[in-house]
């Protein structure tokens, strides 16, 4: 070694503050994904779409709830014939599923792609953070954003209907099942849409292309498989199982006790519970694929 070697004190010191642990790291990743979803810390144009979707969702919830309140005040309660004309919880889910679909396509890929695109994934996955921790934190951000769009308006409507009910106790006994039906249907919608989005955002490194792939599968390929299931060919009816954009609505109508209507699953002779099974199976398969993909990148 050279005798000219010296040690220079640059004034660095170790961190002597509170150490939050792995839970703090997971939450930091979740918060970062939420900030990306709503464009916080970015240019104004990145905030326009997500906040516009959130405003639209809130406006619909307030309008529908206002209709119930107005009907209750004018009619002195909610007669059966008037109640039938106002949107039900199941119908409201149909509207919010469409809003959530557009929202997922717009902001979903941005929750996973930036770290891979910018080459910072290896830094993010440094110890003690694991691939599972990272993916769970991202999934939590997805659930908080998209889940709130579907669950909160339903709760607002439930409370608004109860406010104008002539008998509050009778209303709670009658409409009480909504409090478990809403989370179940929301979970089915989250899994159905999130499964395709996560797979697309895992294998595609450009958010725009990932969003197009997600919408293409949901709005084009899946319905085509539903149409092909009606062909007079042996085994063609099983193609209806791939019509993923039907499954969440089928589960929703099944849980709420609403008529199923005409669907490729029903035309093929499949029961509604099978849609719930398919959603769970696809979600598990997608989770395994995404985990293996990120393990190979870590």
The 8 nearest C-alpha neighbors of each residue, nearest first, counted from 0:
[[1, 2, 4, 3, 5, 6, 7, 8],
 [2, 0, 3, 4, 5, 6, 7, 8],
 [1, 3, 4, 0, 5, 6, 7, 8],
 [2, 4, 1, 5, 0, 6, 7, 8],
 [5, 3, 2, 1, 6, 0, 7, 8],
 [6, 4, 7, 3, 2, 1, 8, 0],
 [5, 7, 8, 4, 9, 3, 2, 10],
 [6, 8, 9, 5, 10, 4, 11, 3],
 [9, 7, 10, 6, 11, 5, 12, 13],
 [10, 8, 11, 7, 12, 6, 5, 13],
 [9, 11, 8, 12, 7, 13, 6, 14],
 [12, 10, 9, 13, 8, 14, 7, 15],
 [11, 13, 10, 14, 15, 9, 8, 16],
 [12, 14, 15, 11, 16, 10, 18, 17],
 [13, 15, 16, 12, 17, 18, 11, 19],
 [14, 16, 13, 17, 18, 12, 11, 19],
 [17, 15, 14, 18, 13, 19, 12, 20],
 [16, 18, 19, 15, 14, 20, 23, 13],
 [19, 17, 20, 16, 15, 23, 14, 21],
 [20, 18, 23, 17, 21, 22, 24, 16],
 [19, 21, 22, 23, 18, 24, 127, 25],
 [20, 22, 24, 23, 25, 128, 19, 127],
 [23, 21, 25, 24, 20, 26, 19, 27],
 [22, 24, 26, 19, 21, 25, 20, 27],
 [25, 23, 27, 21, 22, 26, 28, 20],
 [26, 24, 22, 28, 136, 27, 23, 21],
 [25, 27, 29, 23, 28, 24, 30, 22],
 [26, 28, 24, 30, 29, 25, 23, 31],
 [29, 27, 31, 25, 26, 30, 136, 32],
 [28, 30, 26, 136, 140, 32, 27, 31],
 [31, 29, 33, 27, 32, 28, 26, 34],
 [30, 32, 28, 34, 33, 29, 27, 35],
 [33, 31, 35, 29, 110, 30, 34, 140],
 [34, 32, 30, 36, 35, 31, 140, 29],
 [33, 35, 39, 31, 37, 32, 36, 38],
 [34, 36, 38, 32, 33, 37, 39, 31],
 [37, 35, 33, 106, 34, 38, 32, 109],
 [38, 36, 34, 49, 35, 39, 46, 33],
 [39, 37, 46, 45, 35, 41, 36, 34],
 [40, 38, 34, 41, 37, 35, 46, 36],
 [39, 41, 38, 42, 34, 35, 43, 37],
 [42, 40, 38, 39, 45, 43, 46, 35],
 [43, 41, 44, 45, 40, 46, 38, 39],
 [42, 44, 46, 45, 41, 47, 38, 39],
 [43, 45, 47, 46, 42, 48, 41, 38],
 [46, 44, 38, 43, 42, 47, 41, 48],
 [47, 45, 38, 44, 43, 37, 48, 49],
 [48, 46, 44, 50, 45, 51, 49, 43],
 [47, 49, 51, 50, 46, 52, 45, 44],
 [50, 48, 52, 51, 37, 46, 47, 53],
 [49, 51, 53, 52, 48, 47, 54, 46],
 [50, 52, 48, 54, 53, 49, 47, 55],
 [53, 51, 55, 49, 50, 54, 56, 48],
 [52, 54, 50, 56, 51, 55, 57, 49],
 [55, 53, 51, 57, 52, 56, 58, 50],
 [56, 54, 52, 58, 57, 53, 51, 59],
 [55, 57, 53, 59, 54, 58, 52, 60],
 [58, 56, 54, 60, 55, 59, 53, 61],
 [59, 57, 55, 61, 60, 56, 54, 62],
 [58, 60, 62, 56, 61, 57, 63, 55],
 [59, 61, 152, 57, 63, 58, 62, 64],
 [60, 62, 58, 64, 59, 63, 65, 57],
 [63, 61, 65, 59, 64, 60, 58, 66],
 [64, 62, 66, 65, 60, 61, 59, 67],
 [63, 65, 156, 61, 67, 66, 62, 159],
 [64, 66, 62, 68, 63, 67, 61, 69],
 [67, 65, 69, 63, 64, 68, 70, 62],
 [66, 68, 70, 64, 65, 69, 160, 71],
 [67, 69, 65, 71, 66, 70, 163, 72],
 [70, 68, 66, 72, 71, 67, 65, 73],
 [71, 69, 67, 73, 68, 72, 74, 66],
 [70, 72, 76, 68, 163, 75, 74, 77],
 [71, 73, 69, 75, 70, 74, 68, 76],
 [74, 72, 70, 71, 75, 69, 76, 68],
 [75, 73, 71, 76, 70, 72, 77, 78],
 [76, 74, 71, 72, 73, 77, 165, 70],
 [75, 77, 71, 74, 165, 164, 163, 78],
 [76, 78, 71, 82, 81, 79, 74, 70],
 [79, 77, 81, 80, 82, 76, 74, 75],
 [78, 80, 82, 81, 83, 77, 84, 76],
 [81, 79, 83, 82, 78, 84, 77, 85],
 [82, 80, 78, 84, 83, 79, 77, 85],
 [81, 83, 79, 84, 85, 80, 77, 78],
 [82, 84, 80, 81, 85, 79, 86, 87],
 [83, 85, 81, 82, 86, 80, 87, 79],
 [86, 84, 82, 83, 87, 81, 67, 66],
 [87, 85, 90, 91, 84, 88, 63, 83],
 [88, 86, 90, 89, 91, 85, 83, 82],
 [87, 89, 91, 90, 92, 153, 86, 156],
 [88, 90, 92, 87, 91, 255, 252, 251],
 [91, 89, 93, 87, 92, 88, 86, 94],
 [90, 92, 88, 94, 93, 89, 87, 95],
 [93, 91, 95, 89, 90, 94, 96, 88],
 [92, 94, 90, 96, 91, 95, 97, 89],
 [95, 93, 91, 92, 97, 96, 98, 90],
 [94, 96, 98, 92, 97, 93, 149, 99],
 [95, 97, 99, 93, 98, 94, 92, 100],
 [96, 98, 100, 95, 99, 94, 101, 93],
 [99, 97, 95, 100, 101, 96, 102, 94],
 [98, 100, 102, 96, 97, 101, 103, 95],
 [101, 99, 97, 103, 98, 102, 96, 104],
 [102, 100, 104, 98, 99, 103, 105, 97],
 [101, 103, 99, 105, 100, 104, 106, 98],
 [104, 102, 107, 100, 105, 106, 101, 99],
 [105, 103, 210, 101, 102, 107, 106, 100],
 [104, 106, 102, 103, 107, 101, 210, 108],
 [105, 107, 36, 109, 103, 108, 104, 102],
 [106, 108, 103, 109, 110, 104, 105, 196],
 [109, 107, 200, 206, 110, 111, 106, 112],
 [110, 108, 107, 106, 112, 111, 206, 113],
 [109, 111, 32, 108, 107, 112, 137, 35],
 [112, 110, 109, 108, 113, 200, 114, 201],
 [111, 113, 115, 109, 204, 114, 108, 116],
 [114, 112, 116, 115, 117, 111, 109, 110],
 [115, 113, 120, 119, 117, 116, 112, 118],
 [116, 114, 118, 112, 120, 113, 117, 119],
 [115, 117, 113, 114, 118, 112, 204, 205],
 [118, 116, 114, 119, 115, 113, 120, 112],
 [117, 119, 115, 116, 120, 114, 121, 113],
 [118, 120, 114, 122, 121, 117, 123, 115],
 [121, 119, 114, 123, 122, 115, 118, 124],
 [122, 120, 124, 123, 119, 297, 125, 118],
 [121, 123, 119, 125, 120, 124, 118, 126],
 [122, 124, 120, 121, 125, 119, 128, 114],
 [125, 123, 121, 122, 128, 129, 120, 126],
 [126, 124, 122, 123, 128, 127, 121, 129],
 [127, 125, 128, 124, 129, 123, 122, 21],
 [126, 128, 125, 129, 21, 124, 20, 24],
 [129, 127, 126, 124, 125, 132, 21, 133],
 [130, 128, 132, 131, 124, 133, 127, 126],
 [129, 131, 133, 132, 134, 294, 293, 124],
 [130, 132, 134, 129, 133, 135, 290, 128],
 [133, 131, 129, 135, 130, 134, 128, 136],
 [132, 134, 130, 136, 131, 135, 129, 137],
 [133, 135, 137, 131, 136, 132, 138, 130],
 [136, 134, 138, 132, 137, 133, 131, 139],
 [137, 135, 29, 139, 133, 25, 134, 138],
 [136, 138, 134, 140, 139, 135, 29, 141],
 [139, 137, 135, 141, 140, 136, 134, 142],
 [138, 140, 142, 136, 141, 137, 135, 143],
 [139, 141, 29, 143, 137, 138, 142, 33],
 [142, 140, 138, 144, 139, 143, 145, 137],
 [143, 141, 146, 139, 140, 145, 144, 138],
 [144, 142, 140, 146, 141, 147, 145, 139],
 [145, 143, 141, 142, 147, 146, 140, 148],
 [146, 144, 148, 147, 142, 143, 141, 99],
 [147, 145, 142, 149, 143, 148, 144, 150],
 [146, 148, 150, 149, 151, 145, 144, 143],
 [149, 147, 145, 146, 150, 151, 56, 144],
 [148, 150, 146, 147, 95, 151, 152, 185],
 [149, 151, 147, 153, 152, 146, 148, 154],
 [150, 152, 154, 147, 153, 149, 148, 155],
 [153, 151, 155, 60, 154, 150, 156, 149],
 [154, 152, 156, 150, 151, 155, 157, 88],
 [153, 155, 157, 151, 156, 152, 158, 150],
 [154, 156, 152, 158, 153, 157, 159, 151],
 [155, 157, 159, 64, 153, 154, 158, 160],
 [158, 156, 154, 160, 159, 155, 153, 161],
 [157, 159, 161, 155, 156, 160, 154, 162],
 [160, 158, 156, 162, 161, 157, 64, 155],
 [161, 159, 157, 162, 158, 163, 67, 156],
 [160, 162, 158, 164, 159, 163, 167, 157],
 [161, 163, 159, 160, 164, 158, 68, 167],
 [164, 162, 71, 161, 160, 68, 76, 165],
 [165, 163, 161, 166, 167, 162, 76, 160],
 [164, 166, 76, 167, 163, 75, 77, 170],
 [165, 167, 169, 164, 168, 170, 161, 163],
 [166, 168, 170, 169, 164, 161, 171, 165],
 [169, 167, 171, 170, 166, 172, 173, 164],
 [168, 170, 172, 166, 171, 167, 173, 174],
 [169, 171, 167, 173, 168, 172, 174, 166],
 [170, 172, 175, 168, 174, 173, 169, 167],
 [173, 171, 169, 175, 170, 174, 168, 176],
 [172, 174, 170, 171, 175, 169, 176, 168],
 [175, 173, 171, 176, 170, 177, 172, 157],
 [174, 176, 171, 177, 172, 173, 178, 170],
 [177, 175, 178, 174, 179, 180, 173, 172],
 [178, 176, 180, 175, 179, 174, 181, 157],
 [177, 179, 176, 180, 175, 181, 182, 154],
 [180, 178, 177, 181, 176, 182, 183, 175],
 [179, 181, 177, 183, 182, 178, 176, 184],
 [180, 182, 184, 183, 179, 177, 178, 185],
 [183, 181, 185, 184, 179, 180, 186, 150],
 [184, 182, 186, 180, 185, 181, 187, 179],
 [183, 185, 187, 251, 181, 186, 182, 180],
 [184, 186, 182, 188, 187, 183, 181, 189],
 [187, 185, 189, 183, 184, 188, 182, 190],
 [186, 188, 184, 190, 185, 189, 247, 191],
 [189, 187, 191, 247, 185, 186, 190, 192],
 [190, 188, 186, 192, 187, 193, 191, 185],
 [189, 191, 193, 187, 188, 192, 194, 186],
 [192, 190, 188, 189, 194, 193, 278, 187],
 [191, 193, 189, 194, 190, 195, 188, 196],
 [194, 192, 196, 190, 189, 195, 191, 197],
 [195, 193, 197, 282, 196, 192, 191, 190],
 [196, 194, 198, 193, 197, 192, 213, 199],
 [195, 197, 193, 199, 198, 194, 213, 200],
 [198, 196, 200, 194, 199, 195, 193, 201],
 [197, 199, 201, 195, 196, 200, 285, 194],
 [198, 200, 196, 209, 201, 197, 202, 203],
 [201, 199, 108, 197, 203, 209, 198, 202],
 [202, 200, 198, 199, 203, 197, 289, 111],
 [201, 203, 199, 200, 198, 204, 292, 209],
 [204, 202, 200, 209, 205, 201, 199, 208],
 [203, 205, 112, 116, 206, 202, 200, 115],
 [204, 206, 208, 207, 203, 209, 112, 116],
 [207, 205, 209, 108, 208, 210, 109, 204],
 [208, 206, 210, 209, 205, 211, 108, 105],
 [207, 209, 211, 210, 205, 206, 212, 203],
 [208, 210, 206, 212, 199, 211, 207, 200],
 [211, 209, 104, 213, 207, 208, 212, 206],
 [212, 210, 208, 214, 213, 209, 215, 207],
 [213, 211, 215, 209, 210, 214, 208, 216],
 [212, 214, 210, 211, 215, 216, 196, 195],
 [215, 213, 217, 211, 216, 212, 218, 210],
 [214, 216, 212, 219, 213, 218, 217, 211],
 [217, 215, 220, 213, 214, 219, 218, 221],
 [216, 218, 214, 215, 221, 244, 219, 213],
 [217, 219, 215, 214, 216, 220, 221, 222],
 [220, 218, 215, 216, 222, 221, 217, 223],
 [219, 221, 216, 223, 222, 224, 215, 218],
 [220, 222, 242, 224, 223, 219, 217, 216],
 [223, 221, 225, 224, 220, 219, 242, 226],
 [224, 222, 226, 220, 225, 221, 227, 219],
 [225, 223, 227, 221, 222, 226, 238, 242],
 [224, 226, 239, 222, 228, 223, 263, 242],
 [227, 225, 223, 228, 224, 229, 222, 263],
 [226, 228, 224, 229, 225, 230, 223, 238],
 [227, 229, 236, 235, 238, 225, 239, 226],
 [230, 228, 227, 226, 236, 231, 235, 267],
 [231, 229, 232, 227, 228, 235, 236, 226],
 [230, 232, 229, 233, 235, 228, 236, 234],
 [231, 233, 235, 230, 234, 236, 229, 228],
 [232, 234, 235, 231, 236, 230, 237, 228],
 [233, 235, 236, 237, 232, 238, 228, 231],
 [236, 234, 228, 237, 232, 233, 238, 230],
 [237, 235, 228, 267, 238, 234, 239, 229],
 [236, 238, 239, 235, 240, 234, 228, 267],
 [239, 237, 228, 240, 236, 224, 241, 235],
 [238, 240, 225, 237, 228, 241, 242, 264],
 [241, 239, 238, 242, 237, 264, 243, 277],
 [240, 242, 239, 243, 238, 221, 224, 225],
 [241, 243, 221, 225, 239, 240, 222, 244],
 [244, 242, 245, 241, 246, 221, 191, 217],
 [243, 245, 242, 246, 217, 221, 247, 218],
 [246, 244, 243, 248, 247, 242, 249, 262],
 [245, 247, 274, 249, 243, 248, 244, 250],
 [246, 248, 250, 188, 249, 187, 245, 251],
 [249, 247, 251, 250, 246, 245, 252, 93],
 [250, 248, 246, 252, 251, 247, 253, 245],
 [249, 251, 253, 247, 248, 252, 254, 246],
 [252, 250, 248, 184, 254, 249, 253, 247],
 [253, 251, 257, 255, 249, 254, 250, 256],
 [252, 254, 250, 256, 251, 255, 249, 257],
 [253, 255, 251, 256, 252, 250, 180, 184],
 [256, 254, 252, 257, 253, 251, 89, 180],
 [255, 257, 253, 254, 252, 258, 251, 259],
 [256, 258, 252, 255, 253, 259, 89, 254],
 [259, 257, 260, 252, 256, 253, 255, 249],
 [260, 258, 252, 257, 249, 261, 253, 262],
 [259, 261, 258, 262, 265, 257, 249, 252],
 [260, 262, 259, 265, 263, 266, 264, 258],
 [263, 261, 265, 264, 266, 260, 245, 259],
 [262, 264, 266, 225, 265, 239, 267, 261],
 [265, 263, 267, 262, 269, 239, 266, 268],
 [264, 266, 268, 262, 267, 263, 269, 261],
 [267, 265, 263, 268, 264, 262, 261, 229],
 [266, 268, 264, 236, 265, 269, 263, 239],
 [267, 269, 265, 266, 264, 270, 236, 263],
 [270, 268, 264, 265, 267, 271, 273, 266],
 [269, 271, 272, 273, 268, 265, 264, 274],
 [272, 270, 273, 274, 249, 250, 253, 269],
 [273, 271, 275, 274, 270, 276, 250, 253],
 [272, 274, 276, 271, 275, 270, 277, 269],
 [275, 273, 246, 277, 272, 276, 271, 278],
 [276, 274, 278, 272, 273, 277, 250, 279],
 [275, 277, 273, 279, 274, 278, 280, 272],
 [276, 278, 280, 274, 279, 275, 281, 273],
 [279, 277, 275, 281, 276, 280, 191, 282],
 [278, 280, 282, 276, 277, 281, 283, 275],
 [281, 279, 277, 283, 282, 278, 276, 284],
 [280, 282, 284, 278, 283, 279, 277, 285],
 [283, 281, 279, 285, 194, 280, 284, 286],
 [282, 284, 286, 280, 285, 281, 279, 287],
 [283, 285, 281, 287, 286, 282, 280, 288],
 [286, 284, 288, 282, 287, 283, 194, 281],
 [287, 285, 283, 289, 284, 288, 290, 282],
 [286, 288, 290, 284, 285, 289, 291, 283],
 [289, 287, 285, 291, 286, 290, 292, 284],
 [290, 288, 292, 286, 291, 287, 285, 293],
 [289, 291, 287, 293, 292, 288, 286, 294],
 [292, 290, 294, 288, 293, 289, 287, 295],
 [291, 293, 289, 295, 290, 294, 288, 296],
 [294, 292, 296, 295, 290, 291, 297, 289],
 [293, 295, 291, 297, 296, 292, 290, 130],
 [294, 296, 293, 292, 297, 291, 290, 130],
 [297, 295, 293, 294, 292, 121, 120, 115],
 [296, 294, 295, 121, 293, 124, 120, 130]]
